[in-house]
Amino acid sequence: MSVDHLVSSFGYWAVFLLVAAESLGVPLPGETALVAAGAYAGQTHHLNPWAIFAVASAAAIIGDNIGFWIGDKGGYRLALRYGKKVRLDERKLKVGRYVFDRHGAKVVFLGRFVSILRTYAAFLAGTSRMRWRRFLPANASGGIAWAGIYTLASYEAGTTLRHLSGMINLALGGAAVVVILVVLLTVRHSANKLAERAELAYPGPLE
């Protein structure tokens, strides 16, 4: 069953469930559902764009907060237990916590607009022990901005956006890959310095 069919059949519920699931860490097409709903509303007027915006915003915020809670309650233990299988040790966990302590709000806000980070940023923020009172405003503002931009763009573009959606997704995917590669290269280049700073900030075991 396609995303378009889900949106036309279940309307706001499809948008809410797919966006919320993607936000809490399940790799489902939440953003695709939002774009499909906006375009569907622009073409048929069977859905209200303001309602789509409200539903997507709420789903993004709720899903992210569930993902944050899961990361906060069990993410660190899972990382310690299974992290070695993906070369994730406590040294790297300390670097992650150091980054989120200092730049967590930026990562959470901007992560809403990058496909991979949109799925995992909230969980990683919880795992890295980012304070919820810092997470919530960054998460809420990012979710509202993301929902507003994509709802408006897809509603106004309508059929044209649907025809170009493949090209847009390819371009966004390429841009995300470039951003991720730049971040990885930057982190790798300064990994030792970050690790030293993280060790000074959090001496001894994290828990």
N, C-alpha and C positions, 0 to 999 in steps of 0.2 A: 504494500500500500504506500503510495507516494505521499510526500509532505503536502502537496497541493490538495490531494484527496482528503487527507486528514483535516486540513484547514477548512475546506468547503463543507465537510460533513460535521465536524465538531466545533468549528469556530473558535471562540475564545478559550475553550477548554484545551484544545490542541496547542494553542500558543502557550498557555500557562504551563501545561505539563512538560512540553518539550524544552522551553526556556528554563524552567526550574530544574529539571533533571540535568541539563547540560551545565548549569551553574553550580550544582552541588558535586559535580565530578563525573557524571555519566556522559560518555561521548556521543550525544545525540544532536541532531540538527536544529538546535534552538534558534539560532540566528536565521537559518533558512526558513523556519516556520514564521518568524516575525516578518521577513521580507515577503513571503508568500501571502500572509494575511493582509499586509499593507497593500500589495498589488491587487489582491482579490477585492478588497474594500474599494480601491480606486476604480476598478472595472465594473463591479456589480452593485456597490453601495449596500450590500447585505450585511456588512460589518461596519461599525463606527470607528474611525481612526483614533478618536480620543479614547475609546474603550480599549482598543488594541494597545495603545501607548500605556494606559493605566495597568492593564493586565500584564504586559511584558515587563514593566518596571517592577511591579509587585513580585512577579515570578523570579526575576533576576535577584532582587534583594533577599527574598525568602530562601531561594536555592543556595545563594552564596553563604548565607548565615548558617544553613544546615551543613554545608561543606566545611565552613570554618569550625563549627562545633565538632564535627567528626575528626577533623585534623587536630583540634585542640585536645580532645579526649583520648584519641588513640593513634594519631598519626606518627608521633615520635616513637612509640613502642613498635609500631609496624616497621618504621624505618630502621630501627636498631636490629630488629629480628630478621628482616629480609633485605635490608639495604645492601649487604655485601654482594648479593646476587647481581646488583646493578651498579656496583662500585660506589656505593654510598656509605661512607663511614662517618664517625662522629665529627671528624675534622671538617667534613663538608657540611654537616648539619649545623655546626657552629658558624660557618661562613654564611649559610642561609639565614640563620637567626640574626646575625650581625647586619646583613643586608636589609632584612625586613624591619629590624629595629630602627634603622636610619632612613630607609627609603620605602618602607612598606606601603604608605599611603599612595605614592606614585605608582608602585607596581600594581596595586589593587585597582586603582582608577584606570590606568592605561591598559591593564590586562584585559579589561572588558572589551576592548576593540581588537584584540589579537586572539585568533581562534584557539590556539593551544593554551595560552594563559587564561582565557575566559573560562575554560573547563577546570583548570587546576589551581588558579591563583588563590582562591578562598581556602582550599584545603591546605595549600602550602603555607598560607598566612597563619592558619591555626596550628599547624605542625611546628612552625617557627616561633610560636608563642607571641605573635603580635597581639598587642592589647586590643580588646574588642572595642573599646571606646575610640580608638584610632581607626580600626577597621571599618566600623559601621558608617561614618560619614563619607569615607572614601568609596566604600562599596555602594552606598545609596546614590551618591552623586554620579558615579560611573554608570550604574545601572539606569538611572533616569536619563542621563545624556545619551547613552547608547540606544535606549528604547525610543527616545524622541527623534534622534537623527535617522534611524533606520525606518521608523514608521512613516515619518514625513517624506523621506526620499522615495520609499517604495510606493506610497499612496499617490504621490504626485507623478511618478514615472509610469505607474500602471503597466500596461502591456509592453512598453519599450523596455522597462527594467527586467521583465520576465524573459524577454528575448535575449537580453544582454547578461542575464544572471550568470551564465556559465563563464563568460569572459571576466565578469566582475569577481567571481569567486576565484578564478585562476590568478587574477592580478593581486587580490588580497592575500591569497595563499603564497604567492611569490614574495610579496612584500613582507609577510610574516616570517618566511624562511630567511630572508635577508636580515631582518631585525634579530632573529634568534641567533643566526650565525655571528653577527656583530657582537651580540651580548656574550655568547660563548667564548669568542676569541678574546674579548676584553677581560672577561673573568679569568680565562686561562692565563692570560698575560700577567694579570695582577693577583693570581691565586695565592701565591706565597705571602704577599703583603697582606691580603685580606685574611688569610689564615692566621698570621701573626697577630693582627689586630683583633680578630675574633677570639683568639686564645687569651689575649690580655683582658678582653672584655668579659669572657666567661671561663676563668681558669678551672681546671678540673672537669669532672663529668657534668654534662648538662642537667641530668636528673639523678 
